Amino acid sequence: MLIIALALLLLGLALLLVALRGRIVDRGSFCRRCRFDLAGLAPDAPACPECGGDLAAPNASRPTLRRRRPIVLALGIVLLLSGGTLMGIIVSNNQARVMAVLPDRIVLTLHALGMDAAFTDIATSRLVRKPPLSDDAWDDLIANAIAHQQDISTLWDPRHGEVLANALVDGRLTQEQASAYVRLAIDSAADFPETLRHGATIAGLNVRHTNSARIAALNRFGAVNYGPEKLRLWMTITRAGTVDPDYEAQLNSTYGGMFTVPDTGPRTGGGSDAQLPLEELDWSKIEPNSEITLIVE
C-alpha cells in the first residue's frame, strides 16, 4: 500500500506540473507580462501597447503562448489528495478508525487497490450495516469472493467467507453462485471397518461430512437461509462395492441436516451409518487375510 500511496503522490505531482505549464496554443512573439500578441510591431518598439511593459528588457517577450489545463489540474489535485490521505492512513497506524468514517465509495476503492484495512472494515461492519452497500458493490464483492474460493491454490481469507455467507442469507447469490459456493463448502468421506470376517455378508460404514476450510466466515451463522428458504444438506450414497474383484451395490442410505456456516474456529459436520451388503461378493476368489478395497461415492 505504501507503493500505491507514493505512486499516487508522484503521478498527482506530475499532472499538476503539466497542468500549470499548460499546452501551447499559439506561436510567435508575445508580451511576457500580459501575453499580448506583438506581431506587426516594429522591432525597436519601446513598450508593449497593451500593458506598457519595457520590450527592451531581457526576456520581455516569449515565443509561445500557453494555456493551463483545468481538467488535468483537477485530476492532479485529486490524486495528490488521495495519495496524501492514503499515506496519512498508513503512517498514522490508526487505519480502522479512519476507515470507519470514510464513505463507501472511498473504502471500496481502497479495497480494490488492495488495502487490507479497507477489506476488514467492509467484512466486519459494512456487510450488515443499514443502509446496505449498493447492489453494484455487492456484485463485485461476491464475484471476487467466488473466484477466491474456487482458486484452491490460494490461502483462504475468511473475510471472503463473510461476504458469501451474508450474501447467501440475504438471497444475493444466483443459483449458480450458491451451487459453486456450497460444493466447495463441504468435505465428505466414508469410514469402513479396518477388518472384515472372511465370508461376511455386510460391511458397516459411516458417511460423514464437515464444512471445509473454504467456507469459514468471521462469524458463525448457524443454520442459514438461501433467501427465504432454509438451506438443508442431503448426502446420498450412489454407488458402493469393491475394486477387486469387481462388485458394486446400490445403497439407499441418505443423510440430511441443516447447512451451517462456522466461524474460523472448529468446523461443523455430521454423519450417517450405513451397511454395504456383501451377499453377491464371491469370497472364493479372495484369500483369507488378503486385502480388498471398498469404495463408496
Buried (B, 14 or more C-beta within 10 A) or exposed (E): BEEBBEEBBEBBBEBBEBBEEBEEEEEEBBBBBEBBEBEEBEEEEEBBEEEEBEBEEEEBBBEEBBEEBEEBBEBBBEBBEBBBBBBEBBEEEEBEEBBEEBEBEBBBBBBEBEBEBBBBBBBBEBBBEEEBBEEEBBEBBBEBBBEBBEEEEEEBBBBBBBBBBBBBBBEBBEEEBBEBBBEBBBBBEBEBEEEBEEEBEEBEBBBBBBBBBBBBBBBBBEEBBBEEEEBEBEBEBEEBBBEEEEBEBEBEBEBEBEBBBBBBEEBBBBBBEBBBBBEEBEBEEBEEEEEBEBBBE
